[in-house]
Amino acid sequence: MNQPDVTDTEQAARLVGLGLRGKQVPDRDMTYRGLVHRYQQDEVFAASVDAIADGLGLTVLDVTKRSGIVLAAQPGSAFEIKMDEYARQAKLRERRDTEKVLHGIAHLAVAALSFPRPDDLANDQYVGRVSVESVDLVVRETCRLLDERANRDSANADPSADEPELERAWRAYLRRPEVAATKDSRRNSDSTRGMVSRALRWLADRGLLQAVGEEADEVFRTTSRYQIHVRQLASQAAFRELLDLGVVPPPSGSGLNVTAVPREDLKRGIDV
């Protein structure tokens, strides 16, 4: 009976391991470059890598020379990071389910602003830039538009029981203070800008964003790894529900410009 090639299996596992180190990229590691090249050229080796990842509860999203191997945790995987755990450090001011969605909103807004047009998301060479201020301003302006829409559509502006959870959370975000400084001058994680800052730094710690400029500006640029993840996000229910609200922040050279657009046009524009 043929025995598996231990060396090949070890190399396949090593490639998966490199993918778990978010800041590791092929450009800085000759071994990593070689493994990426082998994955792209050797179907048997690629199948072995995919099988090892799957056994660990991971999915291989893509393998490129720029990004390396990009992995995503499967539901129930030991690597899955649930929003309950992510939001646990923040003080609960809302219902627990709403609080979790508030933190999710910050991540969805970062993704939308990082790649504001379908062509940006499809272009492998595109690099987006976002800041704490820009993300928070866009979400708050979106909340204002939704509030105006609710007041026009109904005499009762309070969300009804059958209103989408995400839409209820927009209202909670609008009530949250923009900035609430702590005693040692750090941004309070309970404020909306604190939530956005945490989201951006969490992504940067995992090699999905890179901080640029002065730290006080809190400006980040996207990486190819993040672009691949956002492409995956664009097909998921939470992202679709965000789009179904009918509000999108288009790129504008004259500053912040959040515009309500028809849902049909919005859905056509997001397809990648």
C-alpha positions in Angstrom: 0.0 0.0 0.0 1.3 3.4 -0.9 2.3 5.6 2.0 1.6 9.3 1.9 4.7 11.5 1.3 5.5 12.9 4.8 7.5 15.7 3.4 4.7 16.9 1.1 2.2 16.7 4.0 4.5 18.6 6.2 4.9 21.3 3.5 1.2 21.5 3.0 0.6 21.9 6.7 3.3 24.6 6.8 1.5 26.6 4.2 -1.7 26.5 6.2 0.3 27.5 9.3 1.7 30.5 7.4 -1.9 31.5 6.5 -2.7 31.7 10.2 0.0 34.4 10.7 -1.9 37.3 9.2 1.1 39.6 8.9 3.3 37.1 7.1 3.5 37.7 3.3 5.3 35.9 0.5 7.4 39.0 -0.4 9.3 38.7 2.9 9.7 34.9 3.0 11.4 32.8 0.4 9.9 29.6 1.8 6.5 31.1 1.7 6.9 32.2 -1.9 7.9 28.7 -2.9 4.9 27.1 -1.2 2.6 29.5 -2.8 4.1 28.8 -6.2 3.8 25.1 -5.6 0.1 25.4 -4.6 -0.6 27.3 -7.8 1.3 24.7 -10.0 0.7 21.4 -8.3 -2.9 20.2 -8.1 -2.1 17.3 -5.8 -0.2 19.5 -3.4 -3.1 22.1 -3.5 -5.6 19.4 -2.8 -3.5 18.4 0.3 -3.4 21.9 1.5 -7.2 22.3 1.1 -7.8 19.0 2.9 -5.6 20.0 5.9 -7.3 23.4 6.1 -10.7 21.8 6.0 -9.8 19.3 8.7 -8.9 22.2 10.9 -12.2 23.9 10.3 -10.8 26.4 7.8 -11.6 27.3 4.2 -9.0 28.4 1.7 -10.4 31.6 0.1 -7.5 32.2 -2.3 -3.7 31.8 -2.7 -1.8 34.6 -4.5 1.7 35.9 -4.7 0.7 39.1 -3.0 -1.6 37.8 -0.2 -0.2 34.3 0.4 -2.8 31.8 1.5 -6.0 33.5 2.8 -8.1 31.4 5.2 -11.5 31.8 6.7 -12.9 30.0 9.7 -15.8 27.7 9.1 -18.9 27.8 11.5 -18.1 26.0 14.7 -14.4 26.0 14.0 -11.9 26.5 16.9 -10.7 29.5 14.9 -14.1 31.1 14.6 -14.3 34.5 16.3 -17.9 35.2 17.4 -19.2 38.7 17.8 -20.2 37.8 21.3 -16.5 37.4 22.2 -15.4 40.3 20.2 -17.9 42.7 21.9 -17.4 41.2 25.3 -14.9 43.9 26.5 -17.3 46.7 25.7 -19.8 47.9 28.3 -23.3 46.8 27.4 -25.6 49.8 27.0 -28.1 48.2 24.7 -29.8 44.8 24.5 -27.1 42.1 24.0 -28.2 41.2 20.5 -28.2 44.9 19.5 -24.8 45.5 21.1 -23.3 42.7 19.0 -24.8 44.2 15.8 -23.4 47.6 16.7 -19.9 46.2 16.6 -20.7 44.4 13.4 -21.9 47.7 11.8 -18.5 49.2 12.4 -16.8 46.3 10.5 -19.4 46.4 7.6 -18.8 50.2 7.3 -15.1 49.7 7.1 -15.5 47.2 4.3 -17.9 49.4 2.4 -15.6 52.4 2.6 -12.5 50.5 1.8 -13.9 49.4 -1.5 -16.7 51.9 -2.4 -17.2 50.7 -6.0 -17.5 47.2 -7.4 -14.5 47.9 -9.7 -12.4 48.7 -6.7 -13.3 45.3 -5.1 -12.6 43.5 -8.4 -9.2 45.3 -9.0 -6.4 43.3 -7.4 -4.1 46.4 -7.6 -6.6 48.7 -5.8 -5.6 49.9 -2.3 -8.3 51.6 -0.2 -7.9 54.0 2.7 -10.1 54.5 5.7 -9.9 56.4 9.0 -11.8 56.3 12.3 -13.4 59.7 11.5 -14.5 58.8 8.0 -16.1 55.5 9.1 -17.9 57.1 12.0 -19.1 60.0 10.0 -20.5 57.8 7.2 -22.4 55.5 9.7 -23.8 58.5 11.6 -25.0 60.2 8.3 -26.5 56.9 7.3 -28.4 56.8 10.6 -29.7 60.3 10.1 -31.0 59.4 6.6 -32.7 56.3 8.0 -34.3 58.3 10.8 -35.7 60.8 8.3 -37.0 58.0 6.2 -38.7 56.4 9.2 -40.3 59.7 10.2 -41.7 60.1 6.6 -43.0 56.5 6.3 -44.7 56.2 9.7 -46.1 58.4 12.4 -44.5 56.0 14.9 -40.7 56.3 14.5 -40.0 53.5 17.0 -38.8 50.3 15.3 -41.5 47.6 15.2 -41.1 44.0 16.2 -40.8 42.9 12.6 -38.2 45.5 11.7 -34.8 43.9 10.6 -32.4 43.7 13.5 -29.8 45.6 11.6 -32.1 48.5 11.2 -32.9 48.6 14.9 -29.1 48.7 15.5 -28.7 51.8 13.3 -30.9 53.7 15.7 -28.9 52.5 18.7 -25.6 53.6 16.9 -27.1 57.1 16.5 -27.8 57.3 20.2 -24.2 56.2 21.1 -21.8 59.1 21.9 -19.3 59.9 19.2 -16.4 60.4 21.6 -16.1 59.8 25.4 -12.6 60.3 26.6 -11.2 58.2 29.4 -9.2 59.6 32.3 -5.9 58.7 30.6 -7.0 60.3 27.3 -7.6 57.1 25.5 -10.7 56.8 23.3 -13.5 55.1 25.2 -14.4 51.8 23.5 -18.0 52.5 24.5 -18.2 55.5 22.1 -18.8 55.0 18.4 -15.3 56.2 17.4 -13.9 53.9 20.1 -15.8 51.0 18.5 -14.5 52.0 15.0 -10.9 52.4 16.2 -11.1 48.9 17.8 -12.4 47.4 14.6 -9.6 49.0 12.5 -6.8 48.0 14.9 -8.2 44.4 15.2 -8.1 44.1 11.4 -4.6 45.6 11.4 -3.4 43.1 14.0 -4.4 40.3 11.6 -2.7 41.7 8.6 -5.9 42.8 6.9 -5.2 46.5 7.2 -2.0 48.5 7.6 -1.7 51.7 9.7 -0.3 54.7 7.8 0.8 58.2 8.7 0.7 59.5 12.3 -0.9 57.3 14.9 -3.1 60.1 16.0 -4.8 60.2 12.6 -5.7 56.6 12.7 -5.6 56.1 9.0 -5.4 52.6 7.5 -4.9 51.1 4.1 -6.2 47.8 2.8 -4.1 44.7 2.1 -4.8 42.1 -0.6 -5.8 39.7 2.2 -8.6 42.1 3.3 -9.8 42.6 -0.3 -10.2 38.8 -0.6 -12.1 38.7 2.7 -14.4 41.5 1.6 -15.2 39.8 -1.6 -16.4 36.8 0.5 -18.3 39.2 2.8 -20.1 40.8 -0.2 -22.2 37.6 -0.7 -23.2 37.1 2.9 -26.5 37.9 4.5 -25.4 40.6 6.9 -23.7 42.6 4.1 -26.8 42.1 1.9 -29.1 43.3 4.7 -26.9 46.4 5.1 -27.3 47.1 1.3 -31.1 46.4 1.5 -31.5 49.4 3.7 -31.0 51.4 0.5 -28.1 53.7 1.6 -24.6 53.6 0.3 -21.5 55.9 0.7 -20.2 56.6 -2.8 -16.7 58.0 -3.4 -16.6 61.8 -3.5 -13.7 64.2 -4.1 -15.4 66.9 -2.1 -15.6 65.3 1.3 -18.3 63.1 2.9 -21.3 62.6 0.6 -23.7 59.8 1.7 -26.6 59.4 -0.8 -29.7 57.3 -0.6 -30.1 55.3 -3.8 -32.8 52.9 -5.1 -32.3 49.4 -3.7 -32.4 47.9 -7.2 -29.5 50.1 -8.4 -27.6 49.3 -5.2 -27.9 45.6 -5.7 -26.7 45.8 -9.2 -23.7 47.9 -8.2 -22.4 45.5 -5.5 -22.2 42.3 -7.6 -18.6 41.2 -8.1 
